[in-house]
């Protein structure tokens, strides 16, 4: 599922949005790229890009703890939410009073379709045209296979990504076989279970857990024959405007690790 509409009783999906609240950090950045400064009236505390919006826009809580009353006080005519990043009960509560576009992104095609829909609703279709074409061109061909990767997003417990995630799709485009591709969603592992997967490379993401150099050193003792690398999690997990930069990042990472 790319997206779905959750609508108040008797209300149709909006043909044009003029007051938007985004609960999805990566799509908040897309709104900015489309030039929707005036139309975007609310964001979350995790919508850190662009920095000026993070500092200036009204924040309605976090992605998992939206302050619904504060959101509704902004009188939005569209709320952008994510099935994965937001809490279903809160989204349902908001949708009783405001149209909600609920995204469900698993791959590049899903991302592009949702980005196009948002541009259409905001009457920015023309502005989006060249940007989406550039992303499609950048991702037209996956990078050559570079080996088997274990991508970690969390510590205590160690957590990776399964085949039905956007990160999995980006790993494939970046030239890596996901050693957790036999799993779904976000599987957890013990250290011994990770060692049994025998990855060629360990990719330690900057988010949601902020892996640092001390974690590289810690894991090096247990993976003496595995390359271990800190990676920019936004490049692998943020759809939206980050996609204009991510393939260049993947190419440089590919060059460093092969």
C-alpha positions as CSV (number, residue, x, y, z in Angstrom):
1,X,0.0,0.0,0.0
2,X,1.4,3.4,-1.0
3,X,-0.9,5.5,0.9
4,X,-4.5,5.8,2.1
5,X,-6.9,8.5,3.1
6,X,-8.4,8.7,6.6
7,X,-11.3,11.1,6.4
8,X,-13.8,12.6,8.8
9,X,-17.3,11.3,8.2
10,X,-18.9,12.9,5.2
11,X,-15.7,14.6,4.0
12,X,-13.9,14.0,0.8
13,X,-10.1,14.1,0.2
14,X,-9.0,17.7,-0.3
15,X,-8.4,18.9,-3.8
16,X,-6.0,21.6,-2.6
17,X,-4.3,21.8,0.8
18,X,-3.5,25.3,2.1
19,X,-2.8,24.5,5.8
20,X,-0.6,21.4,6.2
21,X,0.7,19.7,9.3
22,X,3.5,17.1,8.6
23,X,4.2,14.3,11.1
24,X,6.8,12.7,8.8
25,X,10.3,14.3,9.0
26,X,11.4,13.2,5.5
27,X,8.2,14.5,3.9
28,X,8.5,17.8,5.8
29,X,11.7,18.4,3.9
30,X,9.8,17.6,0.7
31,X,7.2,20.3,1.5
32,X,10.1,22.8,1.9
33,X,11.7,21.7,-1.4
34,X,8.3,22.3,-3.1
35,X,8.2,25.9,-1.7
36,X,5.3,25.4,0.7
37,X,6.5,27.8,3.3
38,X,3.2,29.5,4.0
39,X,1.1,26.4,3.6
40,X,3.1,24.3,6.2
41,X,1.8,25.4,9.6
42,X,3.0,22.5,11.8
43,X,5.7,19.9,12.1
44,X,7.1,17.5,14.8
45,X,10.2,18.0,17.0
46,X,11.9,15.3,14.8
47,X,11.4,17.4,11.6
48,X,14.9,18.7,11.8
49,X,15.2,19.6,8.1
50,X,15.3,22.3,7.0
51,X,16.9,23.9,10.1
52,X,15.0,27.2,9.7
53,X,11.7,25.3,9.8
54,X,12.7,23.3,12.8
55,X,13.5,26.6,14.6
56,X,10.5,28.6,13.3
57,X,7.5,26.3,12.7
58,X,5.1,25.3,15.4
59,X,5.9,21.8,16.7
60,X,3.1,19.5,17.7
61,X,5.1,17.0,19.7
62,X,7.0,14.0,18.5
63,X,6.2,11.4,15.8
64,X,5.1,8.9,18.5
65,X,3.5,11.4,20.9
66,X,1.6,14.0,18.8
67,X,-0.1,16.7,20.9
68,X,-3.4,16.3,19.1
69,X,-5.1,19.4,20.7
70,X,-2.2,21.6,19.6
71,X,-2.3,20.1,16.1
72,X,-6.1,20.7,15.8
73,X,-5.6,24.3,17.1
74,X,-3.6,25.0,13.9
75,X,-6.8,24.3,11.9
76,X,-5.1,22.2,9.2
77,X,-6.9,21.0,6.1
78,X,-4.3,18.2,5.6
79,X,-2.2,16.1,7.9
80,X,0.5,14.0,6.5
81,X,1.3,10.9,8.5
82,X,3.2,7.6,8.2
83,X,1.9,4.1,9.1
84,X,5.4,3.2,10.3
85,X,6.5,6.4,12.1
86,X,3.2,7.5,13.8
87,X,0.9,5.8,16.3
88,X,-2.2,4.4,14.8
89,X,-4.5,5.5,17.6
90,X,-3.3,9.1,17.4
91,X,-3.7,9.2,13.6
92,X,-7.2,7.8,13.9
93,X,-8.1,10.5,16.5
94,X,-6.8,13.3,14.2
95,X,-8.7,11.8,11.2
96,X,-12.0,12.2,13.0
97,X,-11.7,15.9,12.4
98,X,-9.0,16.5,9.7
99,X,-8.2,14.6,6.4
100,X,-5.1,12.5,6.9
101,X,-2.9,11.2,4.1
102,X,-1.4,8.1,5.6
103,X,1.7,7.0,3.8
104,X,3.2,3.4,3.8
105,X,6.5,3.5,2.0
106,X,8.4,0.3,1.3
107,X,10.4,1.1,-1.8
108,X,11.4,3.9,-4.3
109,X,8.2,3.5,-6.3
110,X,6.1,4.0,-3.2
111,X,8.1,7.1,-2.3
112,X,7.9,8.7,-5.7
113,X,4.1,8.1,-5.9
114,X,3.5,9.7,-2.5
115,X,5.8,12.6,-3.3
116,X,3.8,13.2,-6.5
117,X,0.5,13.0,-4.7
118,X,1.6,15.6,-2.1
119,X,2.8,17.9,-4.8
120,X,-0.5,17.5,-6.7
121,X,-2.6,18.2,-3.5
122,X,-0.5,21.3,-2.8
123,X,-0.7,22.5,-6.4
124,X,3.0,22.1,-6.9
125,X,2.9,19.4,-9.6
126,X,5.1,21.5,-12.0
127,X,7.7,22.2,-9.3
128,X,7.9,18.5,-8.5
129,X,8.2,17.3,-12.1
130,X,11.9,17.9,-12.7
131,X,12.8,16.8,-9.2
132,X,11.1,13.5,-9.4
133,X,12.6,12.9,-12.9
134,X,16.0,13.5,-11.5
135,X,15.5,11.0,-8.7
136,X,14.2,8.4,-11.2
137,X,17.3,9.0,-13.4
138,X,19.7,8.7,-10.4
139,X,18.1,5.4,-9.4
140,X,17.7,4.0,-12.9
141,X,20.3,1.3,-12.2
142,X,21.4,-0.2,-9.0
143,X,25.1,-0.1,-8.1
144,X,27.1,-3.3,-8.7
145,X,26.9,-6.0,-6.0
146,X,29.5,-5.2,-3.3
147,X,28.8,-8.0,-0.8
148,X,26.5,-9.0,2.1
149,X,25.6,-6.2,4.5
150,X,24.1,-6.2,8.0
151,X,22.5,-2.8,8.6
152,X,22.0,-2.0,12.3
153,X,19.4,0.6,13.4
154,X,19.4,-0.1,17.2
155,X,21.5,-1.4,20.0
156,X,20.3,-3.3,23.1
157,X,18.9,-5.2,21.5
158,X,20.6,-5.1,18.1
159,X,18.0,-4.5,15.5
160,X,18.2,-4.7,11.7
161,X,15.9,-4.4,8.7
162,X,13.8,-6.9,6.8
163,X,12.8,-7.2,3.2
164,X,9.6,-5.1,3.5
165,X,11.3,-1.9,4.6
166,X,12.4,1.2,2.6
167,X,16.0,0.7,4.0
168,X,16.1,-2.8,2.4
169,X,15.2,-1.3,-0.9
170,X,17.9,1.4,-0.6
171,X,20.5,-1.3,0.4
172,X,19.7,-3.1,-2.8
173,X,20.1,0.1,-4.9
174,X,23.4,0.8,-3.0
175,X,24.8,-2.6,-4.1
176,X,24.4,-4.5,-0.9
177,X,22.7,-7.8,-0.3
178,X,20.7,-7.5,3.0
179,X,21.7,-10.5,5.1
180,X,18.4,-10.0,6.9
181,X,16.4,-10.1,3.7
182,X,14.8,-13.4,4.8
183,X,13.1,-11.5,7.7
184,X,10.3,-9.0,7.7
185,X,10.1,-5.6,9.5
186,X,12.8,-5.0,12.1
187,X,14.2,-8.2,13.5
188,X,16.3,-8.3,16.7
189,X,19.5,-10.3,17.2
190,X,21.9,-11.4,19.8
191,X,25.6,-10.9,19.1
192,X,26.0,-14.6,18.4
193,X,23.2,-14.5,15.9
194,X,24.7,-11.6,14.1
195,X,28.0,-13.4,13.9
196,X,26.3,-16.4,12.4
197,X,25.0,-14.3,9.5
198,X,28.6,-13.7,8.4
199,X,28.2,-10.3,6.8
200,X,31.0,-8.8,4.6
201,X,30.2,-5.4,6.1
202,X,28.4,-4.0,9.1
203,X,26.7,-0.7,8.5
204,X,25.9,1.2,11.7
205,X,23.2,3.8,11.1
206,X,23.2,7.3,12.6
207,X,19.5,6.9,13.4
208,X,17.3,6.0,15.2
209,X,20.1,4.8,17.4
210,X,23.1,7.2,17.1
211,X,26.0,4.7,16.5
212,X,29.4,6.2,17.1
213,X,33.1,5.3,16.7
214,X,33.1,3.6,20.2
215,X,30.5,1.2,18.9
216,X,32.6,0.4,15.9
217,X,35.5,-0.4,18.2
218,X,33.2,-2.5,20.4
219,X,32.0,-4.6,17.5
220,X,35.4,-4.9,15.8
221,X,36.5,-7.4,18.5
222,X,33.6,-9.7,17.6
223,X,33.8,-9.2,13.8
224,X,37.6,-9.3,13.1
225,X,37.1,-10.1,9.4
226,X,34.2,-7.7,8.7
227,X,34.4,-4.1,7.5
228,X,32.5,-1.9,10.0
229,X,31.3,1.5,8.8
230,X,29.2,4.4,10.3
231,X,26.6,5.5,7.8
232,X,24.2,8.4,7.4
233,X,20.9,6.9,8.3
234,X,19.0,9.7,6.6
235,X,20.4,8.6,3.2
236,X,19.0,5.1,3.7
237,X,15.7,5.8,5.5
238,X,14.5,9.2,4.5
239,X,12.3,9.3,1.4
240,X,11.5,12.8,0.1
241,X,14.1,15.3,-0.8
242,X,17.0,13.2,0.6
243,X,16.5,11.0,-2.5
244,X,18.1,13.8,-4.5
245,X,21.3,13.2,-2.6
246,X,21.3,9.6,-1.6
247,X,22.5,7.9,-4.7
248,X,25.6,10.1,-4.8
249,X,26.2,9.1,-1.2
250,X,25.8,5.4,-2.0
251,X,28.3,5.7,-4.8
252,X,30.9,7.2,-2.5
253,X,30.2,4.6,0.2
254,X,30.5,1.9,-2.5
255,X,33.8,3.3,-3.6
256,X,35.1,3.3,0.0
257,X,34.1,-0.2,0.9
258,X,35.0,-2.1,-2.3
